[in-house]
């Protein structure tokens, strides 16, 4: 089973051993993903025309044409990502501040 250890613990200074329960939960998650993917492929194979119906852009004439400028893309793309990264960084900083590492 795959295990993804961090090179340096984020909050505590001690390394944890591999968790059997965590590995089992990861295996169940991977099996669920494979099951969901096989169900989606099975649905597309057994219903002719479903993929074409999903991919066609019907009603394009009734929807308004929206043109977004560069500033709007920056605001709703890079801006949201930057704010999210700053919030995550603040949480990690607070965790390291309130739970100092022990040698």
C-alpha positions in Angstrom: 0.0 0.0 0.0 1.3 3.4 -0.8 2.2 5.7 2.0 3.1 9.4 1.7 5.3 10.5 4.5 6.3 14.1 4.9 10.0 14.9 5.0 9.4 17.1 8.1 6.3 17.0 10.3 4.2 20.1 10.1 2.8 20.4 13.7 4.6 17.9 16.0 8.3 17.0 16.1 7.8 13.3 16.4 7.4 11.0 13.4 4.4 8.7 13.4 4.5 5.1 12.4 2.5 3.7 9.5 -1.2 3.4 10.3 -2.9 0.2 9.3 -6.3 2.0 9.6 -5.1 4.8 7.4 -3.8 2.4 4.8 -7.1 0.5 4.8 -9.0 3.8 4.4 -6.8 4.7 1.5 -7.4 1.3 -0.1 -11.2 1.7 0.3 -11.0 5.2 -1.3 -9.1 3.9 -4.3 -11.5 1.0 -4.7 -14.4 3.4 -4.6 -12.8 5.6 -7.3 -12.3 2.6 -9.5 -15.9 1.5 -8.9 -17.3 5.0 -9.7 -15.2 5.2 -12.9 -16.4 1.8 -14.0 -20.0 2.7 -13.4 -19.5 5.9 -15.5 -17.9 4.0 -18.3 -20.6 1.3 -18.1 -23.3 4.1 -18.3 -21.7 5.6 -21.4 -21.3 2.3 -23.1 -24.9 1.0 -22.5 -26.8 4.3 -23.3 -26.2 5.2 -27.0 -26.2 8.9 -27.6 -25.8 9.9 -24.0 -22.2 11.2 -24.5 -23.2 13.2 -27.6 -26.2 14.6 -25.7 -23.9 15.7 -22.8 -21.3 17.2 -25.1 -23.5 19.1 -27.5 -24.0 22.8 -26.7 -27.8 23.0 -27.2 -29.3 26.3 -26.4 -26.2 28.3 -27.2 -28.3 30.9 -29.1 -30.4 31.5 -26.0 -27.5 32.1 -23.6 -25.9 35.5 -23.5 -22.3 35.9 -24.8 -20.0 36.9 -21.9 -16.5 38.2 -22.5 -14.3 38.4 -19.5 -11.3 40.7 -19.4 -7.9 40.1 -18.1 -8.6 41.8 -14.8 -11.7 39.7 -14.1 -9.7 36.5 -14.8 -7.0 37.7 -12.4 -9.5 38.6 -9.7 -11.5 35.4 -9.8 -8.6 33.1 -10.6 -5.2 34.1 -9.2 -6.8 36.3 -6.5 -8.9 33.5 -5.0 -5.9 31.1 -5.2 -3.7 33.6 -3.4 -6.2 34.3 -0.6 -6.7 30.6 -0.1 -2.9 30.0 0.1 -2.6 32.8 2.6 -5.3 31.4 4.8 -3.7 28.0 4.7 -0.4 29.5 5.5 -1.9 31.4 8.4 -3.4 28.2 9.8 -0.1 26.3 9.6 1.8 29.3 11.1 -0.7 29.4 14.0 -0.4 25.7 14.5 3.4 25.9 14.7 3.2 28.9 17.0 0.7 27.3 19.5 2.2 23.8 19.2 6.0 24.3 19.3 8.2 21.4 18.2 9.9 19.4 21.0 13.4 18.2 20.4 
